[in-house]
Amino acid sequence: MINELIGTVLQILIFTLIPFLVYLFQKKTAKGFFDDIGLKKSTKRANFLAIFACLLFAAPPLILTLVSNDFKAIMIDPNSLTGKIREMGMGVQTLFILLLMAVFKTSLAEEILFRGFLAKRLIRMAGFVKGNIIQAVLFGVIHTVLFAFTTNNPVFLTVIFIIPAIGAYVSVYLNERIANGSIIPGWISHGFANVLAYSFVGFLL
């Protein structure tokens, strides 16, 4: 558990360090950095919509896992994160690790780097629609590449590309158009979706 906590802190720091160094190089000051990457107050409407968005993004892969034995085998593979949680069994330590991984190590770190840093800069360079599409595609590709080490199932890899890509696009829309540039809605949506997926595969399958 201590190792997971240390790993989570390190990942968040590393994913924050990249945008910080770029910001420091460009602005010659650290002032305003957190506001620049969107670590600031959101709006109630954006946060509310983010909760519903997470259900939309978590549902398709979970449904496919229920109806397809191939998908289920991939999700419970001992080498996958959900497979490791499943092997640990229900318990306080498992729940702590699940929340740590789902809410902080993956979602917060990724939201800072992709939505707080990459998406904002792409939007400044290419405009909202083009910049958002580019970051969404990149996010989907990265997820596909990671899962390609576990499976070569083309249907699964396609789903693993499409769902995160759509989630990334909608998160940026909520962040930039409704939450005044805050990445909190994206974090809420991403974190809740992870918790639902990890819990379902880990404890209910």
N, C-alpha and C positions, 0 to 999 in steps of 0.2 A: 504493500500500500504506500509506503514511504517512497519507494522507487517511482511509482506512478505519479505521485504528487510532485516530486522533483522533475520528472519528465514533462509534466504538464506546464510547470512554471517555466522551464527552459524553452519549451516550444513557443509559448506565448511571447517570451522575451525575444527569441530569435525572429519570430514573425513580425514583431514590433520594431526590432532594430533596423531592419531593411528600410522601411518607410521613414524611420527617424533619421537615419544617415543621409538619405536622399533629401529630406526636408532641411536638415542642418546644412547640407552642402548648398542648397538653393537659396535658403533664407538667411544663412549665417547666424541664426539664433534658434533656440529651442522653443521660444515663446510662440504660443498658438498651435503647437504640434497636435495636441489632442483634439482640438477643434477641427483641424485640417483633415484628420483621418476619421472624423465622425464620432469620436468618443465623447458625446455630449447628450444633453437631454433630448428625448424624442417627443412625439405627440401621442396623446391617448388614442386617437383614431388609428394611427399607424401601428401602434402596439396591438390594438384590438384586431386589426386586419391580419397582422402577422401570425396570430394564433390560428386563425382559419387557414391561412396559407400553409402552415406546417402540416395540417391534416391532409391537404391536397397533395403535398409532395411526399408524405410518408405512405399514403394509401396504396398507390400503384405497385411499388416493389413488395409490399406486405401481402397484397392480394395475389400477386404472382407467386410468392413463396408458398401460399396456401394451396394454390391450384396446380403447381408444377413441382414434381419431385426433383427435377434438375435444379430449379431455383433453390429449393429447400436445402439440397445437398451443398450448394455453394455457400449459403448463408450460415449453415452450421459447421462448415469446414473448420477444424481446429486451428488452422492458420489464419482465419479471419478474426476480426475483433469481436464480432457477435458470437462466433464459435468459442472463443476463449471465455467470454462472459458466461456462456451456456455451461461450459465445463466447470466453472467455479461454483455454480449452484446458487440458489437463493440464500441471501444472508446480508448482514449489515455491511460487511466489508465489500461484498460484491456490489451492493447498491451504491455505496460511496464511490467505488471505482467507476461504475457505470455513469453516474452523474458527473464525475470529474472528467471522464473521457468525452461524454456526449456534449456537455455544456461549455466546457472550458478548453480542453486540449484540442478538440477538432473545431467546434463551431466558433468560439471566440477568436482563436488564433487565425482561422481561415477568414473570418469576417474582417478582421483588422487588415490582413494582407490583401485579400481580393476585393472586398467592397470598400474598405477604408482607404486603401492605397491605389491598387491597380485600376479599379473601375473609375474612381474619381479622376485620375489622370487621363485615362482613355477618353472619358467623356469630354474633358477639357480640350483634348486634341482633335477628336473626331465627331463631337456632338453626342447628344444623349443616346439616340437610338443606335448608331453605329458603335459607339464606345461600349454601350451596355451589351450589345450582341457579342462583341469580341471577348469581353471578360466572361460572359456566360459560356461561350464555346470553349474557352480555355479551361474554365472550371469543370465543364463536362468531360473534356479530354483527359484532364489529370485524374479524375475519378475512374475513367475507363482504363487508363494505363495501370493504375494501382490494382484494379480488380483483374487485369489481364494476367497478373502473376498467379491468380487463384484459379481462373477458368478461361477457356477459349470459346465458351458458348456465345455465339453471335447475338442471340436474342437478349440474353442477360446483359451483355456489354452495351448493346444499343439502349436498353432501358437505363442502365447505369450512366450512360452519357446524357440521355434526354432529360431525366428527372432532375439531376443536379443543375443542368444548364437552365432549365425553366425556373427552378428555384432561385438560381443566381440572378436571373433577369428580373423576376418579380421582386426579389429582395432589394435590388437597386432601385426599382421603381418606388417601392414603399419608402426607402431611405431618402431618396433625392426629391421625390415629388410630394410626399406627404409628411415626412419626418424632419424636414428642414436640414437634410444632410447628415442626420444622425444614423449610425449603423446599428442602433439598438433593435429596430424592427427585424432586420436581417438576422441578428443574433438570436432573437426570440424564436423566429421561424425555424432557423437552422438547428438551434438547440433542442426545441421541442420535438422536431422531426427525428432527430437522433435518439432522443430518450424513448420515443415511441417504438422506433425500429429495434433498438438494442434490447429494450424490455420484452418486446413481443418475441423476438427470436431467442433471447436468452432464457426466458422464463415460461412462455406460453406454448411454444411449438412442441 
